[in-house]
Amino acid sequence: MSSSRISLTRYLVEQQRHDQRIPAQLRLLLEVVARACKHISHAVNKGALGGVLGTAESENVQGEVQKKLDIIANEVLIEANEWGGHLAAMASEEMDTIHIVPNRYPKGEYLLMFDPLDGSSNIDVNVSIGTIFSVFKMPEGDRGVEEQDFLQPGTKQVAAGYCIYGPQTTLVLTVGDGVAMFTLDREMGSFVLTQDDVRIPEDTKEFAVNMSNMRHWDEPVKRYVDECLQGKEGVRGKDFNMRWIASMVADVHRILTRGGVFMYPWDKREPEKAGKLRLLYEANPMSWLIEQAGGAAHNGQQRILDIAPTGLHQRVSVILGSKNEVDRILQYHQEAAQS
Ligand code: P6P
C-alpha cells in the first residue's frame, strides 16, 4: 500500500478526531464488520473450489431457499461481532428473530442489522453480490435488548454501508458525513480509501428495474418507464439506458459511481406486501448512503428514512438514485393520487 493511501483504520480515527462521529466502540464495530467482509470475500472468491456454491437445503424467514454462502456469511458476521463488547444484539435477513450477544461476552451500546449476502441468486453464476449493514444505538434504559429496539426509523442510523464482492471488493460507508469507498488491497489485506465524498449526478440517462414485472406495476411507475423507453422521440427528449443486475448492492454501487435511478416498486403480484426489498437491512442503509451522496430515496409516498418500522423483516417499495429523476417519479405518484 503506497504511503499516500489511507487505510480504513486511519480514516475512522481521523473522522473521530475531526467531528467525534465515531466513538471507540463504533470504530471497533466498523473494523470488525470490515474484517468479516474480508472473510466473506475470501469465501465468495473461492467459488466452486471452496465447495460453497449451491443451496443449503433450508429456507430463511422470508421463505427463500438459502444458499450455502448465505449461511456462511451470516455465521461469519455473528461470530466476528459477538465477543468485542460493542454490540447488544444483531438482526439478519437470515434469522427469524434477533441474536442477543451471549452473556459470556460484555454487551455494548450498538445494534447491528445486516443482509449477509445480498443478491444470492447471482452467486452460482459469478455475478457481483454483497453484504449490507446498518447500525443503531440501543435506546436508553437498563432493560434487556428486545426486537422493538431495532424498529427505529432510518434517520436514527449512526453508520451504514455495504461491501460489494465484484471484480474488486469495495467497502462503502457513511457515518453521516458523506460517503467514502475503500478498496480491498489483497496484498496488504486491508481496505484502502479510494474515493472520498462520493457525489451522485442529479440527472441521469440510466434506469434500473426488473422489466419483466412491468404489467404488475402501478400507473406512475409505468408512466415513468414508458417515457424512458420512448427516448428522444418522447417527452423526455433523450434516450435512456437500462441496467438490472438483480443484486441491489451492485445496482446501487453503479448509481453511487455514475448516477442512475433504481426501482423495486410495489406491484400487484402480492398486493399485501409493500414491496420485495426489506426496510431495515436493505432499503434503510442504501437510502442513507444515497442521500449522503446527494441523491434521494423514497417509497412513492414518503422518504424511506422517515418510515417508522413495524416489523424486523418488513418490506418496502424502493425508488432511489439521482435526485431529479426520483423527484419526477414522485411527482407522477402525486399526480396519480390527485386524479
Ligand atoms: P428480482 C436480491 O435477491 C434482491 O433482494 C436484491 O438484491 C435485488 O435488487 C432484487 O432482489 C432482485 O429481485 O425479482 O429481480 O430477482
Residues whose N, C-alpha, C, O or C-beta is under 5 A from the ligand:
A	BS01	P6P	D118 G119 S120 N210 A246 S247 M248 V249
